[in-house]
Amino acid sequence: MDRRLLVLALGMFALGTDSFVVAGLLPEIARDLGSPRFQCNK
């Protein structure tokens, strides 16, 4: 496989998954900070 294509594929994978990772961690961060769930959506 061409090295440039591999780098492009890995970069797109990283860009595509970062938002899902952050969204998955937000409830944990809110709980650690003691923030009520309804305030986290603002």
C-alpha positions as CSV (number, residue, x, y, z in Angstrom):
1,M,0.0,0.0,0.0
2,D,1.2,3.5,-0.8
3,R,2.6,5.2,2.3
4,R,0.7,8.5,1.5
5,L,-2.6,6.6,1.4
6,L,-1.9,5.0,4.7
7,V,-1.1,8.3,6.3
8,L,-4.2,9.9,4.9
9,A,-6.4,7.0,6.1
10,L,-5.0,7.2,9.6
11,G,-5.5,11.0,9.7
12,M,-9.1,10.7,8.6
13,F,-9.7,8.0,11.2
14,A,-8.3,10.2,13.9
15,L,-10.4,13.2,12.8
16,G,-13.5,11.1,12.6
17,T,-13.2,9.4,16.0
18,D,-12.1,12.3,18.1
19,S,-15.6,13.8,18.5
20,F,-17.0,10.4,19.6
21,V,-14.3,10.0,22.2
22,V,-14.9,13.5,23.6
23,A,-18.6,13.0,23.6
24,G,-18.2,9.7,25.5
25,L,-16.1,11.4,28.2
26,L,-18.3,14.4,28.8
27,P,-20.6,12.7,31.3
28,E,-17.6,11.5,33.3
29,I,-16.1,14.9,33.4
30,A,-19.4,16.5,34.4
31,R,-19.8,13.9,37.2
32,D,-16.3,14.6,38.5
33,L,-17.0,18.3,38.5
34,G,-20.3,17.8,40.4
35,S,-22.3,19.5,37.6
36,P,-26.0,18.5,37.3
37,R,-26.8,16.8,34.0
38,F,-29.3,19.4,32.8
39,Q,-26.6,22.1,33.0
40,C,-24.2,20.2,30.8
41,N,-26.4,20.7,27.8
42,K,-26.2,24.5,27.9
